[in-house]
Amino acid sequence: MRARVTIMLKDGVLDPQGEAIRHALGGLGHQDVTGVRQGKLIELDLAATDAEAAHAEVARMCEGLLANTVIEKYSIEIA
């Protein structure tokens, strides 16, 4: 089973990397880009066979290590 975790800064948290990307895109002629949020994608291969249990386990991983839940939000996709 594979889990895909997307981690993004929460709304309202400044994203200097996203702003740097937006600025660089503008310098390359992409003036229509008005905002960029940069995040992380983590893929995990799991031995679990139950999707609900796998989701719960990955959520614990996110809460304990993968995401800084003070400033980041995460979403989990199990496939």
C-alpha positions as CSV (number, residue, x, y, z in Angstrom):
1,M,0.0,0.0,0.0
2,R,1.3,3.5,-0.8
3,A,0.5,6.7,1.1
4,R,1.0,10.1,-0.3
5,V,1.3,13.0,2.2
6,T,1.0,16.6,1.0
7,I,2.3,19.2,3.5
8,M,1.6,22.9,3.0
9,L,2.0,25.9,5.2
10,K,-1.3,27.0,6.8
11,D,-3.2,29.9,5.4
12,G,-1.8,33.1,6.9
13,V,1.7,31.8,7.4
14,L,4.3,33.6,5.3
15,D,5.8,31.5,2.6
16,P,9.2,33.1,1.6
17,Q,10.1,30.2,-0.7
18,G,6.7,30.5,-2.5
19,E,7.3,34.3,-2.8
20,A,10.8,33.7,-4.3
21,I,9.3,31.3,-6.8
22,R,6.6,33.8,-7.7
23,H,9.2,36.5,-8.2
24,A,11.4,34.3,-10.3
25,L,8.5,33.3,-12.5
26,G,7.7,37.0,-13.0
27,G,11.3,37.6,-14.1
28,L,10.8,34.8,-16.7
29,G,7.8,36.6,-18.1
30,H,5.0,34.9,-16.3
31,Q,3.4,38.0,-15.0
32,D,0.0,36.4,-14.5
33,V,1.1,34.4,-11.5
34,T,-0.1,36.4,-8.4
35,G,0.7,33.9,-5.7
36,V,2.7,30.7,-5.0
37,R,2.6,28.4,-2.0
38,Q,5.4,25.9,-1.9
39,G,5.0,22.6,0.0
40,K,6.3,19.0,0.4
41,L,5.1,15.7,-1.0
42,I,6.2,12.5,0.8
43,E,5.4,9.0,-0.5
44,L,5.5,6.1,1.9
45,D,5.3,2.4,1.0
46,L,3.5,0.6,3.8
47,A,3.1,-3.1,4.6
48,A,-0.5,-2.4,5.8
49,T,-3.4,-4.0,4.0
50,D,-6.2,-2.1,5.6
51,A,-6.6,1.4,4.2
52,E,-8.3,2.9,7.3
53,A,-5.6,1.6,9.6
54,A,-2.9,2.8,7.1
55,H,-4.5,6.3,7.1
56,A,-4.5,6.4,10.9
57,E,-0.9,5.3,11.1
58,V,0.3,7.9,8.6
59,A,-1.7,10.6,10.5
60,R,0.3,9.6,13.6
61,M,3.5,9.9,11.6
62,C,2.4,13.4,10.4
63,E,1.5,14.5,13.9
64,G,4.8,13.1,15.4
65,L,7.4,13.9,12.8
66,L,6.5,14.7,9.2
67,A,4.5,18.0,9.6
68,N,5.0,20.9,12.0
69,T,1.3,21.1,12.9
70,V,1.8,24.6,14.4
71,I,2.4,26.1,11.0
72,E,1.7,23.3,8.5
73,K,-1.4,21.4,7.4
74,Y,-1.3,18.0,5.7
75,S,-3.5,15.7,3.6
76,I,-3.2,12.0,3.2
77,E,-4.0,9.9,0.2
78,I,-3.9,6.1,0.5
79,A,-3.6,4.0,-2.7
